[in-house]
Amino acid sequence: MNTRWNDLISFFKMRKARNLEIEGVSVFICQWMKGHGCALPPFGILVGPDHNQDLIRHEFGHILQYKSRGFFRFYFQVGIPSLLNLFLLGLEKWISGKNQIIPLHSELTVEKEANALSFSYFNKIEK
């Protein structure tokens, strides 16, 4: 890895998970991402220290979306809308104390698609 990437890893308090890759994609543990994950293709998958296999597989589903869409379509159709949804959910909850208008993150079409792609991918491998 180049020096700039190592500096970024240090800045965000990430560490590459030892012996944890999924289909050649690096997985990074981020102390501040408790219970959450994020796919940042082509760099890898970020998960909290309390990650599980289902979370990593879901994030790998986003890697599959990236592979089928390409960089720009992935980030404009999946990445940015997904992050915006999380931001708006947090803002709405902070303002009103509950979720009333913004759809839950897991209900977004791109999140359901990531689950379906991952499920299909790993069921083919495990059979």
C-alpha positions in Angstrom: 0.0 0.0 0.0 1.2 3.5 -0.7 2.1 6.0 2.0 -1.0 8.2 1.5 -3.3 5.2 1.9 -1.5 4.3 5.1 -1.8 7.9 6.4 -5.6 7.7 5.7 -5.9 4.4 7.5 -4.1 5.9 10.6 -6.1 9.1 10.5 -9.4 7.3 10.6 -8.2 4.8 13.2 -8.6 1.8 10.9 -6.6 -1.3 10.8 -6.6 -4.0 8.1 -8.3 -7.1 9.6 -5.8 -9.9 9.8 -6.8 -13.0 7.9 -10.1 -11.3 6.9 -10.7 -10.8 3.2 -13.8 -11.6 1.3 -13.3 -12.7 -2.3 -10.1 -10.7 -2.5 -11.6 -7.5 -1.0 -9.8 -6.1 2.0 -11.7 -5.6 5.2 -10.8 -2.8 7.6 -11.8 -2.6 11.2 -12.8 0.9 12.3 -13.2 1.5 16.1 -15.7 4.3 15.6 -18.1 2.2 13.4 -19.8 0.2 16.1 -22.5 -2.0 14.6 -22.1 -0.6 11.1 -20.3 -1.1 7.9 -19.5 0.7 4.7 -18.3 -0.5 1.3 -15.8 1.9 -0.4 -15.0 0.3 -3.7 -12.4 -0.1 -5.0 -10.5 0.3 -1.7 -12.4 -2.2 0.5 -15.0 -2.7 3.2 -15.0 -0.9 6.5 -16.7 -2.5 9.5 -16.9 -1.9 13.3 -15.1 -4.1 15.8 -18.4 -5.9 16.5 -18.9 -7.0 12.9 -20.4 -10.3 11.9 -20.4 -12.4 8.7 -23.8 -11.1 7.6 -22.7 -7.5 7.8 -19.5 -8.2 5.8 -21.6 -10.1 3.2 -24.0 -7.3 2.9 -21.2 -4.8 2.3 -19.8 -7.3 -0.3 -23.2 -7.0 -2.0 -22.3 -3.3 -2.5 -19.0 -4.4 -4.0 -21.0 -6.5 -6.5 -23.1 -3.4 -7.3 -19.9 -1.5 -7.9 -18.6 -4.2 -10.3 -21.8 -4.1 -12.3 -22.3 -0.4 -12.4 -18.7 1.0 -12.5 -17.3 3.8 -10.3 -19.4 6.8 -11.2 -22.8 5.0 -11.5 -22.1 3.2 -8.2 -21.3 6.3 -6.2 -24.1 8.4 -7.8 -26.8 5.7 -7.7 -25.8 3.8 -4.5 -23.1 5.4 -2.4 -24.2 9.0 -2.2 -28.0 8.3 -1.9 -27.2 5.7 0.9 -25.1 8.1 2.9 -27.6 10.9 2.4 -30.4 8.6 3.7 -28.3 7.8 6.8 -27.6 11.5 7.4 -31.2 12.5 7.0 -32.4 9.6 9.3 -30.0 10.8 11.9 -31.1 14.4 11.5 -34.8 13.5 11.6 -34.3 11.4 14.8 -32.2 14.2 16.4 -34.9 16.8 15.6 -38.1 14.8 16.3 -36.8 12.0 18.5 -38.3 9.4 16.1 -38.3 8.3 12.4 -41.4 9.6 10.7 -40.8 10.5 7.1 -37.4 9.3 5.9 -37.4 5.6 4.8 -35.4 3.3 7.0 -32.0 2.6 5.5 -32.6 -1.2 5.2 -35.8 -0.4 3.1 -33.8 1.5 0.4 -33.9 -0.3 -3.0 -30.1 -0.3 -3.2 -29.8 -1.9 0.2 -32.2 -4.6 -0.6 -30.4 -5.2 -3.9 -27.1 -5.5 -2.1 -28.6 -8.2 0.2 -30.0 -10.0 -2.8 -26.8 -9.9 -4.8 -24.8 -11.1 -1.8 -27.2 -13.9 -1.0 -27.2 -15.1 -4.6 -23.4 -14.9 -4.9 -22.7 -16.9 -1.7 -25.4 -19.5 -2.3 -23.8 -20.3 -5.7 -20.4 -20.7 -4.0 -21.6 -22.8 -1.1 -23.5 -25.3 -3.2 
